[in-house]
Amino acid sequence: MVCPVCGTTEAQVWKEPGRNAIDCTECGHYTISGSVLAVRDANGYKFDVEQTRAWLDGRRKFQDPPLITTQSVCWAA
Ligand SMILES: [Zn+2]
């Protein structure tokens, strides 16, 4: 499956209850809540790849793998 953040790299995806865990060679290891994917699909949003990667890198100090939620998601403008 293609990584949902960058949309270009083939990534390992594990479906878990309410969230997916993803390991992308470009974006790293992270989890993403199902509600973020639902909002994306309902609105046709895309992730801001640079901002999301920067957020993931910073967040890993506190939470590894980081969880992207509807509060922390960085949508492309
Ligand atoms: Zn990626």
N, CA, C, O and the ligand as a Tripos MOL2 file, in Angstrom:
@<TRIPOS>MOLECULE
protein
  309   307    78     0     0
PROTEIN
NO_CHARGES

@<TRIPOS>ATOM
      1 N           0.8510   -1.1980    0.0000 N.3       1 MET1
      2 CA          0.0000    0.0000    0.0000 C.3       1 MET1
      3 C           0.8850    1.2450    0.0000 C.2       1 MET1
      4 O           1.9340    1.2740    0.6430 O.2       1 MET1
      5 N           0.4510    2.2620   -0.7220 N.am      2 VAL2
      6 CA          1.2170    3.5030   -0.7670 C.3       2 VAL2
      7 C           1.0500    4.2390    0.5670 C.2       2 VAL2
      8 O          -0.0340    4.2570    1.1510 O.2       2 VAL2
      9 N           2.1340    4.8380    1.0290 N.am      3 CYS3
     10 CA          2.1150    5.6080    2.2770 C.3       3 CYS3
     11 C           1.0770    6.7260    2.1840 C.2       3 CYS3
     12 O           1.1010    7.5010    1.2280 O.2       3 CYS3
     13 N           0.1570    6.8270    3.1660 N.am      4 PRO4
     14 CA         -0.8650    7.8680    3.0660 C.3       4 PRO4
     15 C          -0.3160    9.2880    3.2210 C.2       4 PRO4
     16 O          -0.9420   10.2400    2.7520 O.2       4 PRO4
     17 N           0.8390    9.4470    3.8690 N.am      5 VAL5
     18 CA          1.3740   10.8080    4.0540 C.3       5 VAL5
     19 C           1.9870   11.3330    2.7590 C.2       5 VAL5
     20 O           1.5850   12.3870    2.2660 O.2       5 VAL5
     21 N           2.9580   10.6070    2.2040 N.am      6 CYS6
     22 CA          3.6240   11.1340    1.0030 C.3       6 CYS6
     23 C           2.8980   10.7270   -0.2720 C.2       6 CYS6
     24 O           2.9960   11.4110   -1.2910 O.2       6 CYS6
     25 N           2.1730    9.6160   -0.2180 N.am      7 GLY7
     26 CA          1.3930    9.2130   -1.3830 C.3       7 GLY7
     27 C           2.2190    8.7070   -2.5490 C.2       7 GLY7
     28 O           1.6850    8.4710   -3.6330 O.2       7 GLY7
     29 N           3.5350    8.5350   -2.3340 N.am      8 THR8
     30 CA          4.3920    8.1240   -3.4460 C.3       8 THR8
     31 C           5.1950    6.8610   -3.1580 C.2       8 THR8
     32 O           5.5850    6.1500   -4.0850 O.2       8 THR8
     33 N           5.4440    6.5750   -1.8790 N.am      9 THR9
     34 CA          6.3290    5.4710   -1.5250 C.3       9 THR9
     35 C           5.5100    4.2700   -1.0690 C.2       9 THR9
     36 O           4.5750    4.4030   -0.2780 O.2       9 THR9
     37 N           5.8670    3.1180   -1.5700 N.am     10 GLU10
     38 CA          5.2240    1.8780   -1.1590 C.3      10 GLU10
     39 C           5.6230    1.6000    0.2940 C.2      10 GLU10
     40 O           6.8130    1.5360    0.6040 O.2      10 GLU10
     41 N           4.6430    1.4350    1.1830 N.am     11 ALA11
     42 CA          4.9190    1.3070    2.6140 C.3      11 ALA11
     43 C           4.2690    0.0430    3.1630 C.2      11 ALA11
     44 O           3.3100   -0.4860    2.6010 O.2      11 ALA11
     45 N           4.8230   -0.4210    4.2780 N.am     12 GLN12
     46 CA          4.2190   -1.5070    5.0310 C.3      12 GLN12
     47 C           3.0700   -0.9250    5.8440 C.2      12 GLN12
     48 O           3.2480    0.0860    6.5250 O.2      12 GLN12
     49 N           1.9080   -1.5380    5.7850 N.am     13 VAL13
     50 CA          0.7520   -1.0390    6.5230 C.3      13 VAL13
     51 C           0.1560   -2.1680    7.3460 C.2      13 VAL13
     52 O          -0.1060   -3.2540    6.8290 O.2      13 VAL13
     53 N          -0.0570   -1.9040    8.6410 N.am     14 TRP14
     54 CA         -0.7330   -2.8510    9.5140 C.3      14 TRP14
     55 C          -2.0390   -2.2120    9.9710 C.2      14 TRP14
     56 O          -2.0360   -1.1520   10.5980 O.2      14 TRP14
     57 N          -3.1280   -2.8470    9.6590 N.am     15 LYS15
     58 CA         -4.4230   -2.3200   10.0850 C.3      15 LYS15
     59 C          -4.6880   -2.7690   11.5180 C.2      15 LYS15
     60 O          -4.6590   -3.9620   11.8230 O.2      15 LYS15
     61 N          -4.9470   -1.7920   12.3950 N.am     16 GLU16
     62 CA         -5.2520   -2.0600   13.8020 C.3      16 GLU16
     63 C          -6.6210   -1.4620   14.0920 C.2      16 GLU16
     64 O          -7.1110   -0.6450   13.3130 O.2      16 GLU16
     65 N          -7.2490   -1.8540   15.2010 N.am     17 PRO17
     66 CA         -8.5620   -1.2700   15.4920 C.3      17 PRO17
     67 C          -8.4740    0.2470   15.6490 C.2      17 PRO17
     68 O          -7.7860    0.7390   16.5430 O.2      17 PRO17
     69 N          -9.1630    0.9850   14.7900 N.am     18 GLY18
     70 CA         -9.2190    2.4430   14.9030 C.3      18 GLY18
     71 C          -8.0230    3.1810   14.3600 C.2      18 GLY18
     72 O          -8.0150    4.4120   14.3400 O.2      18 GLY18
     73 N          -7.0090    2.4570   13.9190 N.am     19 ARG19
     74 CA         -5.8150    3.1350   13.4150 C.3      19 ARG19
     75 C          -5.0390    2.2010   12.4940 C.2      19 ARG19
     76 O          -5.2400    0.9870   12.5000 O.2      19 ARG19
     77 N          -4.1560    2.7890   11.7090 N.am     20 ASN20
     78 CA         -3.2310    2.0090   10.9050 C.3      20 ASN20
     79 C          -1.8160    2.3460   11.3500 C.2      20 ASN20
     80 O          -1.5050    3.5020   11.6350 O.2      20 ASN20
     81 N          -0.9620    1.3320   11.4070 N.am     21 ALA21
     82 CA          0.4590    1.5520   11.6470 C.3      21 ALA21
     83 C           1.1570    1.4570   10.2950 C.2      21 ALA21
     84 O           0.8810    0.5530    9.5060 O.2      21 ALA21
     85 N           2.0680    2.4020   10.0340 N.am     22 ILE22
     86 CA          2.7010    2.4960    8.7240 C.3      22 ILE22
     87 C           4.2030    2.6220    8.8850 C.2      22 ILE22
     88 O           4.6910    3.3440    9.7550 O.2      22 ILE22
     89 N           4.9330    1.9050    8.0310 N.am     23 ASP23
     90 CA          6.3830    2.0430    8.0030 C.3      23 ASP23
     91 C           6.7670    2.4070    6.5780 C.2      23 ASP23
     92 O           6.7380    1.5660    5.6790 O.2      23 ASP23
     93 N           7.1290    3.6730    6.3830 N.am     24 CYS24
     94 CA          7.4900    4.2160    5.0650 C.3      24 CYS24
     95 C           8.9820    4.5290    5.0900 C.2      24 CYS24
     96 O           9.4710    5.1060    6.0610 O.2      24 CYS24
     97 N           9.7060    4.1610    4.0460 N.am     25 THR25
     98 CA         11.1510    4.4200    4.0440 C.3      25 THR25
     99 C          11.4360    5.9230    4.0260 C.2      25 THR25
    100 O          12.5160    6.3440    4.4390 O.2      25 THR25
    101 N          10.4920    6.7330    3.5570 N.am     26 GLU26
    102 CA         10.6970    8.1820    3.4900 C.3      26 GLU26
    103 C          10.1650    8.9030    4.7370 C.2      26 GLU26
    104 O          10.7990    9.8330    5.2350 O.2      26 GLU26
    105 N           9.0100    8.4740    5.2340 N.am     27 CYS27
    106 CA          8.3590    9.1790    6.3490 C.3      27 CYS27
    107 C           8.6290    8.5060    7.6870 C.2      27 CYS27
    108 O           8.3940    9.1070    8.7350 O.2      27 CYS27
    109 N           9.1190    7.2680    7.6710 N.am     28 GLY28
    110 CA          9.4070    6.5640    8.9090 C.3      28 GLY28
    111 C           8.2100    5.7780    9.4110 C.2      28 GLY28
    112 O           7.2440    5.5270    8.6910 O.2      28 GLY28
    113 N           8.3170    5.3960   10.6970 N.am     29 HIS29
    114 CA          7.2970    4.5700   11.3380 C.3      29 HIS29
    115 C           6.3260    5.4800   12.0690 C.2      29 HIS29
    116 O           6.7500    6.3010   12.8820 O.2      29 HIS29
    117 N           5.0470    5.3550   11.8010 N.am     30 TYR30
    118 CA          4.0600    6.1920   12.4840 C.3      30 TYR30
    119 C           2.7310    5.4660   12.4870 C.2      30 TYR30
    120 O           2.5540    4.4660   11.7920 O.2      30 TYR30
    121 N           1.8040    5.9750   13.2700 N.am     31 THR31
    122 CA          0.4390    5.4600   13.2530 C.3      31 THR31
    123 C          -0.4860    6.6190   12.9060 C.2      31 THR31
    124 O          -0.1690    7.7870   13.1320 O.2      31 THR31
    125 N          -1.6280    6.2630   12.3570 N.am     32 ILE32
    126 CA         -2.5690    7.2920   11.9110 C.3      32 ILE32
    127 C          -3.9730    6.8200   12.2580 C.2      32 ILE32
    128 O          -4.3300    5.6690   12.0090 O.2      32 ILE32
    129 N          -4.7670    7.7210   12.8360 N.am     33 SER33
    130 CA         -6.0980    7.2960   13.2760 C.3      33 SER33
    131 C          -7.0260    7.1540   12.0720 C.2      33 SER33
    132 O          -6.8830    7.8560   11.0710 O.2      33 SER33
    133 N          -7.9640    6.2430   12.1910 N.am     34 GLY34
    134 CA         -8.9190    6.0160   11.1160 C.3      34 GLY34
    135 C          -9.7300    7.2600   10.8150 C.2      34 GLY34
    136 O         -10.1500    7.4630    9.6760 O.2      34 GLY34
    137 N          -9.9620    8.1140   11.8390 N.am     35 SER35
    138 CA        -10.7640    9.3110   11.5880 C.3      35 SER35
    139 C         -10.0300   10.2930   10.6810 C.2      35 SER35
    140 O         -10.6690   11.0100    9.9110 O.2      35 SER35
    141 N          -8.6860   10.3380   10.7570 N.am     36 VAL36
    142 CA         -7.9310   11.2090    9.8510 C.3      36 VAL36
    143 C          -8.1310   10.7520    8.4030 C.2      36 VAL36
    144 O          -8.3380   11.5650    7.5020 O.2      36 VAL36
    145 N          -8.0650    9.4410    8.2030 N.am     37 LEU37
    146 CA         -8.2360    8.9090    6.8470 C.3      37 LEU37
    147 C          -9.6630    9.1420    6.3590 C.2      37 LEU37
    148 O          -9.8840    9.3820    5.1720 O.2      37 LEU37
    149 N         -10.6360    9.0700    7.2770 N.am     38 ALA38
    150 CA        -12.0330    9.3130    6.8980 C.3      38 ALA38
    151 C         -12.2270   10.7670    6.4870 C.2      38 ALA38
    152 O         -12.9160   11.0490    5.5070 O.2      38 ALA38
    153 N         -11.6100   11.7110    7.2500 N.am     39 VAL39
    154 CA        -11.7070   13.1430    6.9140 C.3      39 VAL39
    155 C         -11.0390   13.3940    5.5630 C.2      39 VAL39
    156 O         -11.5660   14.1280    4.7280 O.2      39 VAL39
    157 N          -9.8830   12.7820    5.3610 N.am     40 ARG40
    158 CA         -9.1780   12.9430    4.0810 C.3      40 ARG40
    159 C         -10.0610   12.4690    2.9270 C.2      40 ARG40
    160 O         -10.2340   13.1710    1.9300 O.2      40 ARG40
    161 N         -10.6100   11.2770    3.0800 N.am     41 ASP41
    162 CA        -11.3910   10.7000    1.9850 C.3      41 ASP41
    163 C         -12.6740   11.4960    1.7430 C.2      41 ASP41
    164 O         -13.1020   11.6600    0.6000 O.2      41 ASP41
    165 N         -13.2860   11.9920    2.8280 N.am     42 ALA42
    166 CA        -14.5490   12.7230    2.6840 C.3      42 ALA42
    167 C         -14.3300   14.0790    2.0110 C.2      42 ALA42
    168 O         -15.2180   14.5770    1.3200 O.2      42 ALA42
    169 N         -13.1370   14.6840    2.2140 N.am     43 ASN43
    170 CA        -12.8980   16.0370    1.7340 C.3      43 ASN43
    171 C         -11.9050   16.1190    0.5830 C.2      43 ASN43
    172 O         -11.7160   17.1850   -0.0030 O.2      43 ASN43
    173 N         -11.2750   15.0000    0.2600 N.am     44 GLY44
    174 CA        -10.2560   15.0250   -0.7910 C.3      44 GLY44
    175 C          -9.0050   15.7760   -0.3750 C.2      44 GLY44
    176 O          -8.2810   16.2950   -1.2250 O.2      44 GLY44
    177 N          -8.7380   15.8430    0.9440 N.am     45 TYR45
    178 CA         -7.5440   16.5400    1.4340 C.3      45 TYR45
    179 C          -6.2930   15.7400    1.1230 C.2      45 TYR45
    180 O          -6.3380   14.5290    0.9050 O.2      45 TYR45
    181 N          -5.1570   16.4640    1.1100 N.am     46 LYS46
    182 CA         -3.8470   15.8210    1.0350 C.3      46 LYS46
    183 C          -3.0340   16.2810    2.2420 C.2      46 LYS46
    184 O          -3.2600   17.3590    2.7920 O.2      46 LYS46
    185 N          -2.0810   15.4350    2.6380 N.am     47 PHE47
    186 CA         -1.1990   15.8190    3.7370 C.3      47 PHE47
    187 C          -0.1470   16.7900    3.2300 C.2      47 PHE47
    188 O           0.2990   16.6930    2.0870 O.2      47 PHE47
    189 N           0.2510   17.7370    4.0930 N.am     48 ASP48
    190 CA          1.4270   18.5550    3.8210 C.3      48 ASP48
    191 C           2.6320   17.6840    4.1920 C.2      48 ASP48
    192 O           2.9340   17.4920    5.3700 O.2      48 ASP48
    193 N           3.3120   17.1630    3.1730 N.am     49 VAL49
    194 CA          4.3320   16.1330    3.4060 C.3      49 VAL49
    195 C           5.4860   16.6770    4.2450 C.2      49 VAL49
    196 O           5.9260   16.0190    5.1870 O.2      49 VAL49
    197 N           5.9840   17.8800    3.9120 N.am     50 GLU50
    198 CA          7.1160   18.4430    4.6510 C.3      50 GLU50
    199 C           6.7510   18.6740    6.1200 C.2      50 GLU50
    200 O           7.4880   18.2850    7.0260 O.2      50 GLU50
    201 N           5.6010   19.3120    6.3340 N.am     51 GLN51
    202 CA          5.1720   19.6090    7.7070 C.3      51 GLN51
    203 C           4.8970   18.3400    8.4880 C.2      51 GLN51
    204 O           5.2150   18.2520    9.6740 O.2      51 GLN51
    205 N           4.3110   17.3640    7.8300 N.am     52 THR52
    206 CA          3.9830   16.1200    8.5280 C.3      52 THR52
    207 C           5.2560   15.3900    8.9340 C.2      52 THR52
    208 O           5.3510   14.8750   10.0480 O.2      52 THR52
    209 N           6.2330   15.3440    8.0340 N.am     53 ARG53
    210 CA          7.5050   14.6710    8.3640 C.3      53 ARG53
    211 C           8.2230   15.3980    9.4980 C.2      53 ARG53
    212 O           8.7980   14.7610   10.3790 O.2      53 ARG53
    213 N           8.1900   16.7320    9.4780 N.am     54 ALA54
    214 CA          8.8270   17.5090   10.5440 C.3      54 ALA54
    215 C           8.1210   17.2410   11.8710 C.2      54 ALA54
    216 O           8.7710   17.0910   12.9050 O.2      54 ALA54
    217 N           6.7860   17.1810   11.8400 N.am     55 TRP55
    218 CA          6.0240   16.9100   13.0590 C.3      55 TRP55
    219 C           6.3470   15.5100   13.5790 C.2      55 TRP55
    220 O           6.5340   15.3180   14.7810 O.2      55 TRP55
    221 N           6.4130   14.5360   12.6740 N.am     56 LEU56
    222 CA          6.7160   13.1590   13.0870 C.3      56 LEU56
    223 C           8.0950   13.0910   13.7420 C.2      56 LEU56
    224 O           8.2600   12.4470   14.7780 O.2      56 LEU56
    225 N           9.0840   13.7550   13.1390 N.am     57 ASP57
    226 CA         10.4410   13.7240   13.6880 C.3      57 ASP57
    227 C          10.4860   14.3100   15.0930 C.2      57 ASP57
    228 O          11.1260   13.7510   15.9840 O.2      57 ASP57
    229 N           9.8040   15.4410   15.2900 N.am     58 GLY58
    230 CA          9.7960   16.0770   16.6070 C.3      58 GLY58
    231 C           9.0380   15.2430   17.6250 C.2      58 GLY58
    232 O           9.4400   15.1380   18.7830 O.2      58 GLY58
    233 N           7.9510   14.6600   17.1840 N.am     59 ARG59
    234 CA          7.0690   13.9160   18.0730 C.3      59 ARG59
    235 C           7.7000   12.6270   18.5770 C.2      59 ARG59
    236 O           7.3660   12.1610   19.6670 O.2      59 ARG59
    237 N           8.6080   12.0440   17.7980 N.am     60 ARG60
    238 CA          9.2050   10.7430   18.1640 C.3      60 ARG60
    239 C           9.9480   10.7920   19.4910 C.2      60 ARG60
    240 O          10.1440    9.7600   20.1340 O.2      60 ARG60
    241 N          10.3660   11.9940   19.9060 N.am     61 LYS61
    242 CA         11.0400   12.1040   21.2060 C.3      61 LYS61
    243 C          10.0830   11.7580   22.3400 C.2      61 LYS61
    244 O          10.5090   11.2950   23.3980 O.2      61 LYS61
    245 N           8.7860   11.9830   22.1160 N.am     62 PHE62
    246 CA          7.7890   11.8060   23.1820 C.3      62 PHE62
    247 C           6.9230   10.5830   22.9730 C.2      62 PHE62
    248 O           6.4220    9.9950   23.9310 O.2      62 PHE62
    249 N           6.7490   10.2040   21.7340 N.am     63 GLN63
    250 CA          5.8080    9.1350   21.3960 C.3      63 GLN63
    251 C           6.3530    8.4440   20.1470 C.2      63 GLN63
    252 O           6.4630    9.0610   19.0870 O.2      63 GLN63
    253 N           6.6920    7.1610   20.2770 N.am     64 ASP64
    254 CA          7.2810    6.4490   19.1440 C.3      64 ASP64
    255 C           6.6200    5.0800   19.0210 C.2      64 ASP64
    256 O           6.7820    4.2600   19.9250 O.2      64 ASP64
    257 N           5.9030    4.7990   17.9790 N.am     65 PRO65
    258 CA          5.6730    5.6840   16.8390 C.3      65 PRO65
    259 C           4.6410    6.7630   17.1590 C.2      65 PRO65
    260 O           3.7180    6.5360   17.9410 O.2      65 PRO65
    261 N           4.8040    7.9410   16.5470 N.am     66 PRO66
    262 CA          3.8330    9.0120   16.7500 C.3      66 PRO66
    263 C           2.4790    8.6480   16.1490 C.2      66 PRO66
    264 O           2.3970    7.9000   15.1740 O.2      66 PRO66
    265 N           1.4310    9.1850   16.7440 N.am     67 LEU67
    266 CA          0.0720    8.9600   16.2380 C.3      67 LEU67
    267 C          -0.4490   10.2650   15.6340 C.2      67 LEU67
    268 O          -0.5600   11.2820   16.3180 O.2      67 LEU67
    269 N          -0.7600   10.2140   14.3570 N.am     68 ILE68
    270 CA         -1.3760   11.3730   13.7000 C.3      68 ILE68
    271 C          -2.8760   11.3120   13.9680 C.2      68 ILE68
    272 O          -3.5440   10.3430   13.6080 O.2      68 ILE68
    273 N          -3.3950   12.3550   14.6040 N.am     69 THR69
    274 CA         -4.8250   12.4200   14.9120 C.3      69 THR69
    275 C          -5.4390   13.6020   14.1660 C.2      69 THR69
    276 O          -4.7310   14.3550   13.4970 O.2      69 THR69
    277 N          -6.7490   13.7610   14.2820 N.am     70 THR70
    278 CA         -7.3920   14.9140   13.6420 C.3      70 THR70
    279 C          -6.9040   16.2190   14.2830 C.2      70 THR70
    280 O          -7.0180   17.2740   13.6590 O.2      70 THR70
    281 N          -6.3610   16.1820   15.5160 N.am     71 GLN71
    282 CA         -5.8240   17.3880   16.1580 C.3      71 GLN71
    283 C          -4.4330   17.7180   15.6440 C.2      71 GLN71
    284 O          -4.0720   18.8910   15.5530 O.2      71 GLN71
    285 N          -3.6450   16.6990   15.3060 N.am     72 SER72
    286 CA         -2.2420   16.9460   14.9720 C.3      72 SER72
    287 C          -1.9740   16.8940   13.4750 C.2      72 SER72
    288 O          -0.8630   17.2030   13.0450 O.2      72 SER72
    289 N          -2.9410   16.5180   12.6870 N.am     73 VAL73
    290 CA         -2.7050   16.3540   11.2520 C.3      73 VAL73
    291 C          -2.3440   17.6870   10.5900 C.2      73 VAL73
    292 O          -2.8730   18.7290   10.9780 O.2      73 VAL73
    293 N          -1.4500   17.6650    9.5950 N.am     74 CYS74
    294 CA         -1.0810   18.8660    8.8430 C.3      74 CYS74
    295 C          -1.6030   18.6890    7.4100 C.2      74 CYS74
    296 O          -1.0040   17.9800    6.6010 O.2      74 CYS74
    297 N          -2.7040   19.3330    7.1230 N.am     75 TRP75
    298 CA         -3.2390   19.2570    5.7470 C.3      75 TRP75
    299 C          -2.5150   20.2500    4.8600 C.2      75 TRP75
    300 O          -2.1080   21.3230    5.3060 O.2      75 TRP75
    301 N          -2.3590   19.8790    3.5980 N.am     76 ALA76
    302 CA         -1.8140   20.8110    2.6240 C.3      76 ALA76
    303 C          -2.8030   21.9450    2.4130 C.2      76 ALA76
    304 O          -4.0160   21.7330    2.3900 O.2      76 ALA76
    305 N          -2.2720   23.1470    2.2600 N.am     77 ALA77
    306 CA         -3.1490   24.3130    2.0780 C.3      77 ALA77
    307 C          -3.8440   24.2190    0.7100 C.2      77 ALA77
    308 O          -4.6280   25.0990    0.3530 O.2      77 ALA77
    309 ZN          5.7230    8.1940    3.1680 Zn       78 ZN78
@<TRIPOS>BOND
     1     1     2 1
     2     2     3 1
     3     3     4 2
     4     3     5 am
     5     5     6 1
     6     6     7 1
     7     7     8 2
     8     7     9 am
     9     9    10 1
    10    10    11 1
    11    11    12 2
    12    11    13 am
    13    13    14 1
    14    14    15 1
    15    15    16 2
    16    15    17 am
    17    17    18 1
    18    18    19 1
    19    19    20 2
    20    19    21 am
    21    21    22 1
    22    22    23 1
    23    23    24 2
    24    23    25 am
    25    25    26 1
    26    26    27 1
    27    27    28 2
    28    27    29 am
    29    29    30 1
    30    30    31 1
    31    31    32 2
    32    31    33 am
    33    33    34 1
    34    34    35 1
    35    35    36 2
    36    35    37 am
    37    37    38 1
    38    38    39 1
    39    39    40 2
    40    39    41 am
    41    41    42 1
    42    42    43 1
    43    43    44 2
    44    43    45 am
    45    45    46 1
    46    46    47 1
    47    47    48 2
    48    47    49 am
    49    49    50 1
    50    50    51 1
    51    51    52 2
    52    51    53 am
    53    53    54 1
    54    54    55 1
    55    55    56 2
    56    55    57 am
    57    57    58 1
    58    58    59 1
    59    59    60 2
    60    59    61 am
    61    61    62 1
    62    62    63 1
    63    63    64 2
    64    63    65 am
    65    65    66 1
    66    66    67 1
    67    67    68 2
    68    67    69 am
    69    69    70 1
    70    70    71 1
    71    71    72 2
    72    71    73 am
    73    73    74 1
    74    74    75 1
    75    75    76 2
    76    75    77 am
    77    77    78 1
    78    78    79 1
    79    79    80 2
    80    79    81 am
    81    81    82 1
    82    82    83 1
    83    83    84 2
    84    83    85 am
    85    85    86 1
    86    86    87 1
    87    87    88 2
    88    87    89 am
    89    89    90 1
    90    90    91 1
    91    91    92 2
    92    91    93 am
    93    93    94 1
    94    94    95 1
    95    95    96 2
    96    95    97 am
    97    97    98 1
    98    98    99 1
    99    99   100 2
   100    99   101 am
   101   101   102 1
   102   102   103 1
   103   103   104 2
   104   103   105 am
   105   105   106 1
   106   106   107 1
   107   107   108 2
   108   107   109 am
   109   109   110 1
   110   110   111 1
   111   111   112 2
   112   111   113 am
   113   113   114 1
   114   114   115 1
   115   115   116 2
   116   115   117 am
   117   117   118 1
   118   118   119 1
   119   119   120 2
   120   119   121 am
   121   121   122 1
   122   122   123 1
   123   123   124 2
   124   123   125 am
   125   125   126 1
   126   126   127 1
   127   127   128 2
   128   127   129 am
   129   129   130 1
   130   130   131 1
   131   131   132 2
   132   131   133 am
   133   133   134 1
   134   134   135 1
   135   135   136 2
   136   135   137 am
   137   137   138 1
   138   138   139 1
   139   139   140 2
   140   139   141 am
   141   141   142 1
   142   142   143 1
   143   143   144 2
   144   143   145 am
   145   145   146 1
   146   146   147 1
   147   147   148 2
   148   147   149 am
   149   149   150 1
   150   150   151 1
   151   151   152 2
   152   151   153 am
   153   153   154 1
   154   154   155 1
   155   155   156 2
   156   155   157 am
   157   157   158 1
   158   158   159 1
   159   159   160 2
   160   159   161 am
   161   161   162 1
   162   162   163 1
   163   163   164 2
   164   163   165 am
   165   165   166 1
   166   166   167 1
   167   167   168 2
   168   167   169 am
   169   169   170 1
   170   170   171 1
   171   171   172 2
   172   171   173 am
   173   173   174 1
   174   174   175 1
   175   175   176 2
   176   175   177 am
   177   177   178 1
   178   178   179 1
   179   179   180 2
   180   179   181 am
   181   181   182 1
   182   182   183 1
   183   183   184 2
   184   183   185 am
   185   185   186 1
   186   186   187 1
   187   187   188 2
   188   187   189 am
   189   189   190 1
   190   190   191 1
   191   191   192 2
   192   191   193 am
   193   193   194 1
   194   194   195 1
   195   195   196 2
   196   195   197 am
   197   197   198 1
   198   198   199 1
   199   199   200 2
   200   199   201 am
   201   201   202 1
   202   202   203 1
   203   203   204 2
   204   203   205 am
   205   205   206 1
   206   206   207 1
   207   207   208 2
   208   207   209 am
   209   209   210 1
   210   210   211 1
   211   211   212 2
   212   211   213 am
   213   213   214 1
   214   214   215 1
   215   215   216 2
   216   215   217 am
   217   217   218 1
   218   218   219 1
   219   219   220 2
   220   219   221 am
   221   221   222 1
   222   222   223 1
   223   223   224 2
   224   223   225 am
   225   225   226 1
   226   226   227 1
   227   227   228 2
   228   227   229 am
   229   229   230 1
   230   230   231 1
   231   231   232 2
   232   231   233 am
   233   233   234 1
   234   234   235 1
   235   235   236 2
   236   235   237 am
   237   237   238 1
   238   238   239 1
   239   239   240 2
   240   239   241 am
   241   241   242 1
   242   242   243 1
   243   243   244 2
   244   243   245 am
   245   245   246 1
   246   246   247 1
   247   247   248 2
   248   247   249 am
   249   249   250 1
   250   250   251 1
   251   251   252 2
   252   251   253 am
   253   253   254 1
   254   254   255 1
   255   255   256 2
   256   255   257 am
   257   257   258 1
   258   258   259 1
   259   259   260 2
   260   259   261 am
   261   261   262 1
   262   262   263 1
   263   263   264 2
   264   263   265 am
   265   265   266 1
   266   266   267 1
   267   267   268 2
   268   267   269 am
   269   269   270 1
   270   270   271 1
   271   271   272 2
   272   271   273 am
   273   273   274 1
   274   274   275 1
   275   275   276 2
   276   275   277 am
   277   277   278 1
   278   278   279 1
   279   279   280 2
   280   279   281 am
   281   281   282 1
   282   282   283 1
   283   283   284 2
   284   283   285 am
   285   285   286 1
   286   286   287 1
   287   287   288 2
   288   287   289 am
   289   289   290 1
   290   290   291 1
   291   291   292 2
   292   291   293 am
   293   293   294 1
   294   294   295 1
   295   295   296 2
   296   295   297 am
   297   297   298 1
   298   298   299 1
   299   299   300 2
   300   299   301 am
   301   301   302 1
   302   302   303 1
   303   303   304 2
   304   303   305 am
   305   305   306 1
   306   306   307 1
   307   307   308 2
@<TRIPOS>SUBSTRUCTURE
     1 MET1         2 RESIDUE 1 A MET
     2 VAL2         6 RESIDUE 1 A VAL
     3 CYS3        10 RESIDUE 1 A CYS
     4 PRO4        14 RESIDUE 1 A PRO
     5 VAL5        18 RESIDUE 1 A VAL
     6 CYS6        22 RESIDUE 1 A CYS
     7 GLY7        26 RESIDUE 1 A GLY
     8 THR8        30 RESIDUE 1 A THR
     9 THR9        34 RESIDUE 1 A THR
    10 GLU10       38 RESIDUE 1 A GLU
    11 ALA11       42 RESIDUE 1 A ALA
    12 GLN12       46 RESIDUE 1 A GLN
    13 VAL13       50 RESIDUE 1 A VAL
    14 TRP14       54 RESIDUE 1 A TRP
    15 LYS15       58 RESIDUE 1 A LYS
    16 GLU16       62 RESIDUE 1 A GLU
    17 PRO17       66 RESIDUE 1 A PRO
    18 GLY18       70 RESIDUE 1 A GLY
    19 ARG19       74 RESIDUE 1 A ARG
    20 ASN20       78 RESIDUE 1 A ASN
    21 ALA21       82 RESIDUE 1 A ALA
    22 ILE22       86 RESIDUE 1 A ILE
    23 ASP23       90 RESIDUE 1 A ASP
    24 CYS24       94 RESIDUE 1 A CYS
    25 THR25       98 RESIDUE 1 A THR
    26 GLU26      102 RESIDUE 1 A GLU
    27 CYS27      106 RESIDUE 1 A CYS
    28 GLY28      110 RESIDUE 1 A GLY
    29 HIS29      114 RESIDUE 1 A HIS
    30 TYR30      118 RESIDUE 1 A TYR
    31 THR31      122 RESIDUE 1 A THR
    32 ILE32      126 RESIDUE 1 A ILE
    33 SER33      130 RESIDUE 1 A SER
    34 GLY34      134 RESIDUE 1 A GLY
    35 SER35      138 RESIDUE 1 A SER
    36 VAL36      142 RESIDUE 1 A VAL
    37 LEU37      146 RESIDUE 1 A LEU
    38 ALA38      150 RESIDUE 1 A ALA
    39 VAL39      154 RESIDUE 1 A VAL
    40 ARG40      158 RESIDUE 1 A ARG
    41 ASP41      162 RESIDUE 1 A ASP
    42 ALA42      166 RESIDUE 1 A ALA
    43 ASN43      170 RESIDUE 1 A ASN
    44 GLY44      174 RESIDUE 1 A GLY
    45 TYR45      178 RESIDUE 1 A TYR
    46 LYS46      182 RESIDUE 1 A LYS
    47 PHE47      186 RESIDUE 1 A PHE
    48 ASP48      190 RESIDUE 1 A ASP
    49 VAL49      194 RESIDUE 1 A VAL
    50 GLU50      198 RESIDUE 1 A GLU
    51 GLN51      202 RESIDUE 1 A GLN
    52 THR52      206 RESIDUE 1 A THR
    53 ARG53      210 RESIDUE 1 A ARG
    54 ALA54      214 RESIDUE 1 A ALA
    55 TRP55      218 RESIDUE 1 A TRP
    56 LEU56      222 RESIDUE 1 A LEU
    57 ASP57      226 RESIDUE 1 A ASP
    58 GLY58      230 RESIDUE 1 A GLY
    59 ARG59      234 RESIDUE 1 A ARG
    60 ARG60      238 RESIDUE 1 A ARG
    61 LYS61      242 RESIDUE 1 A LYS
    62 PHE62      246 RESIDUE 1 A PHE
    63 GLN63      250 RESIDUE 1 A GLN
    64 ASP64      254 RESIDUE 1 A ASP
    65 PRO65      258 RESIDUE 1 A PRO
    66 PRO66      262 RESIDUE 1 A PRO
    67 LEU67      266 RESIDUE 1 A LEU
    68 ILE68      270 RESIDUE 1 A ILE
    69 THR69      274 RESIDUE 1 A THR
    70 THR70      278 RESIDUE 1 A THR
    71 GLN71      282 RESIDUE 1 A GLN
    72 SER72      286 RESIDUE 1 A SER
    73 VAL73      290 RESIDUE 1 A VAL
    74 CYS74      294 RESIDUE 1 A CYS
    75 TRP75      298 RESIDUE 1 A TRP
    76 ALA76      302 RESIDUE 1 A ALA
    77 ALA77      306 RESIDUE 1 A ALA
    78 ZN78       309 GROUP 0 **** ****
